[in-house]
Structures are given as C-alpha cells and as structure tokens.
Amino acid sequence: MTDNERQFEDFIRDIKFDDTPDPTHRGTLEQDLLTILSKQSPRQIEFWRTIMKAKITKLAAAAVIIVAVALSVSVLTNLTSPAWAIEDTAEALDEFSGIYISGTIAKGDLGEGSDTVLIGKERVPCELWAQANQERTGSGNIRLDAGSKIMVVYKMTTYTYDADSNRVDIKPGQGFTIDPWPTGEFVLQIQEMVKDWEVLYGKDPASGRDRVFITCCYPRLLKSYWFEIDVETGLPVRLKQWHNTRRQGAPAYDFQRLIFFEELPDELFEFDIPEGTTIIEK
C-alpha cells in the first residue's frame, strides 16, 4: 500500500464519524447567517455570534451561497455542463484552514469494516468545527456535538462530555482528529485512488447556482460517497458516505452543510465544564 493510500484510509476512518474577501460580502454573509440563526438552538446561536464577531475570522465570499443548500437538485445533461475540473476544487480548498460541518449520522452499530446496508437507523444530528494545525497536515482544535455527547480538542487537551451520565473525561493529547487535512494535494490524490468516479452537473434550485455531483467508491474499505460541489467557488457543500460500495440504503453520514473559513477563533473551542459534572482526569 502506498503512503497516499494509507493516508486516504486514515482519513476515511476518521470521518466517522490570493483573493482578499470583498468587505461587501461580509455584510451579505452576516445577513444570511442571521437568517439561519433564527432557526437554531441557543448553543448554535452563540457559536455563530463568536465567529461573526471575531476579528481574526475572514470569511470567503463563497460562503455566502454555501449556507443555502437545497436537499433536492435538478440534474442536467453533459451538453449543458459548466466548466469545472478537480483542480478547481483543489485550488479552492488551499485557501481555507477552518471548516464547519452539520448533518446527521446513523446511531448505533454502523457495521464498520463490513458491507452494510443501513435501513431504518435512528439519525443523530451532529455539528463539527475544526481548525487545521499550523502545518495543515491535520486538525488542531476541533469540536464535535452529536446528540448527548460533546468531544472537544483544545490546545492538545481532549474533553469528552456525556450529558446522559453528566460526566466529562479529560485527558492530555489529541483524542480525535481529522487526519490528513483536506488540502488541494490530498483531493487530487483521492481521485487517483477511488473507483467508479462519475460526474454529473445540475443546479441548486434555491439559488440557481451550478453544481457538480460526484459519486465514487473505495473498495478497500467497502465505502462509497456522494459529493456536491459549487461550480463557481469550487468548494464542496454536501457529502454522504455509505458503508458499502453501491451507495445502497441510508447513508451512514449525511452532511448537509459544509462551510469553509480562512480561520476560526480559538475561543470557539474552549470547553466550559457544566456545573455539577463528574470530572474524570486521565
């Protein structure tokens, strides 16, 4: 197995789970985010406010459109295909070192390592925030909210909070990570390693923007994927993953929103231990 293939397998396992931005786009983005905030929980609202107020956060103009992703699309024929190449996405990803992901994951045993068709699995809403490390080889600070559980890595300390048991485990080191970080170089390597790479074109009915839809599989790990990419920005906006090579049944991971940032503020990853929580230090 090559180093690239080994990196790709590590990345898939961990998934379980220049242009200066135009100031006018900032105002438009904030209005879009405020619209989203009206539908979010108080905890989600506080996260968005932290990002919008942080001076170190520079949001790309592309994110203005990415926040409105529809669940359905109209597929076009290749005769009307807009211009897009994988190199466009690779170049776009190298502009960002922060990412926000939200969607759902299947609850319980997902059949990792086996050809599994998920049917009728309960879905757990999840949100993930991650900042690349200085070398952009993997994530540094990262936070995952999934149902009653929260996992946070902040300045090389890992916090795992279980609301059901009202307990938080604290241990030094990087307890979980995105590794490798999705850089442009890594995206180009992925296309060479996967099988059944197919591309379709369509539009997002909510915005009318051109979209690219990619399907592929990685037989070595018995997984298959569906990506949606915004043609103008080159950035991914949705992602699904199955635990079989045929995209059969319900996806194990259905990430309905991906938003990219040049940088995320450190305070976003600070973990405040709830009062009265049992603390276990390891």
N, C-alpha and C positions, 0 to 999 in steps of 0.2 A: 504494500500500500504506500502511495506517495505521501509526502508531507501535506500537500494540498488536500488529498482525500481524507487524511486523518483530521485536518483542521475542519473540514466540512462536516465530518461525522460528529466531532465535538460540538460544533455549532448547532447542529440539528438536535442533538440530545439536550442541549441547554435551552432550547426554545420551549421546552415544556413549561413543558410547561410547557482677479476676482472683482464679484459684483457686490458693492455695498448696498444693503437694502434701502429702498426708497422710503424716506420718512412718511410719505403719504400713505404707504401700505400699512404702516404701523397703526394708524388710526382706524383704517378699514378692518384690520385684523382684530383690534380690540372690540369693535362693534360686533363682529362675528362671534368672538368668544363670549361676549356678554349675552348674546342670544342663547348660546349653549348653556351658560351659567344658570339661566332661568329654569333649566330642566335638570340641573344637577343637585346632588346632595350637598349639605353644608361643608363636609370634608372636601369634596371635589371643588367647591367654590373657593375655598381657602387656598388650595393648590394653584388654581388658575390665577388668583389675585397675586400670589407670590411671584409667579412668572411674569405677569404683566407689569408689576412694579419694579422688578429687579433691573438695575441699570446695566448689569453685565450681560443680560439676555438680549441677543439680537435675533429677531425672527425674520426669516426669509419671506419675501413676497409670495413665494409658492404656498406657504402655509395658509394664506387667506382662503384659497379654494379648497385645500385639503380637508378643512374641518367640515365640509358639507359633502359627505359621500353617501350616495344612494345605495339601497340594498338591491336594486334591480338595474339592469343596463340593457341597452338595445345594441345588438351585435351587428356590425356592418360587414360587408364583403371586402376582400382584399383589394378590389378595384377602387375603393374609396379610402384606402388606408393612408393615414397621415404618416409623415416621416418620423420614424423612431428607430433607434438601434440600442443594443445593450450598453454600448459605450456612453450613450447619453445618461443612462441611469448611474453608471459607474462614476462619471464625472460629477453628477449632481450630489451623490452621497458623500463625496470627499469634502463638500462644503459644510458638513454638519457634524457636530460631536455630541448632540443630545437627541433623545427620542422619547416620544410618548406613545404608548400603545394601549388601546382599550378594546374589549370584546368579551368573549366567553370561552370557557374551557369546559370539557366534559368532566363531570365529577366521578371520583372512584377509580377503579382499576381501568386504565386505558389500554391495556394489552401491549405495553411497550415490548418491542423485540419480536412481536408475532404479527401475522397477517390478520388484522382485526377489523371487522365491520361493526361500527358503533350504531346501535339503534335504541332509541328511547332513553338515552342517558340524560340525567339531570344536568343542566347547564349552570355554571358558576360565573357570575360577572367578574371581570378582572381588569385592573389597570396597572401599567408598568411604566415607570420613569427611569431612564438610565442616562448616565453621562460617561463618555469614553474616558479612559485613562490618558495620561499625557502622551503615551506612545501610540495611542489609538489601536492597540492590539486587542483590547477587550474593554469591558465596562469597569469603571471605578465605583463611584457612588451609584446605587441602584435601589429602587423601591418597588415592591410588588404587593398590591392589595388584591386578595382573592377570597371573597366570601368573608368568613370569620377570621381569616389568617392574614397577617401582615409580615412581610420579610423586608428588612432594610439592611443595606450595607452602607455605612457612613464612616469615612476615614478609617477604613480597614478594621472596622468592628461590625459584627453581624448581630442583628436583633431579630428574633423570631417571636411574634406575638400571636397567641391563640385566645380569641375572645371567649370561646366556649369554656375554657378552663381558667380564664383570667390569669394567664401565666405568660411571662416573657423570658426567653432564653437569650443570654448574652455570651458571646464568645469572640475572641480576637481572630482577625483574619477575614478573608473574602469567602463568606459562606456560600454564596452563589454568584454567578456572573454570566454575562454574555461574552462568549469567547469562541472564535475571534469576533472582533467588532466588524459590522458590515461595511467595510470600506469598498471603494471602487474596484480595487485589485481583487478583492475576495469575490465580488459579484461576477467578475469576468471568469474567475476560476470555476464558479458554480456551474455556469453554462457548459463548460467543458466536461464536467463530471456527471451531470444528471442525464437521464434518458427521457425519450419521448417529449422533447422540448417542442411545444407548439405555441404559436402566437396568433391571436385574433384581435380585431380592432372594433371599437364601439364608442359610445358616448355615455357620459353621465347625464341622465335625464334631468337631474336637479339643476345642473349648471350649464349643460350643453357642451362641456369640455370633452375633448378627445381622450380616449382611454385605450390602454393596451392590456390584454388579458393573456397571461402566460400560464400554461399547465405543464407539469413535468413530474418525474418520479425519481426516487433514489433507491433502486432495488436492494442495495447492500443493507439498508436499514429498514426496508419494507415501508417506505413512506412516499406520499405523493402530495403535490402542492398546487395551489392556485393563487396567482398574484394579480393585483390590479395596479396599474401604473398610470399616472397622469402624464400625457404626452408632452405638454408644454414645459412642465418642471422636470420631468424625468424621474420623479420620486414615486416610490410605492405608496399606495394609500389604503390598501386592504390586503389581507393574507389569510389563507386557510391551509390547514395541514391535516391529512388523514394518516391513519396507521395501517394503510395498505397501499399498494401501488396503482390502484384503479380509481381512486377518488370515490369510493363506494361507501354509502351510508353517511352518517353525520360526521362532519369534521371534528377531530379531537380538539383543535384550536381554531377559533373563528375570530380573528382580529379585524374589527370593523372600522377602526380608525388608526392611522399612523400619521403622526405629525413630527416633523423634524425641526430641530433648533440648532443654532450655531453653538449655543452653550446654555446650560441650565444652572440656576443658582444653587450653591451649596446648602442653603437653609431649607431647600425643598426636601432634602434627605435627612434632616435632623429628626430623630425619633424621640418623642416625649412619652415616657412610660406612664400609662394611666395610673391614677391614684388607687391604692389598694391592691395592685397587681403583685402576684407572687413572682419574685425575681430569682432566676437560676443562672448563676455565672459559672461558665465552664473554662 
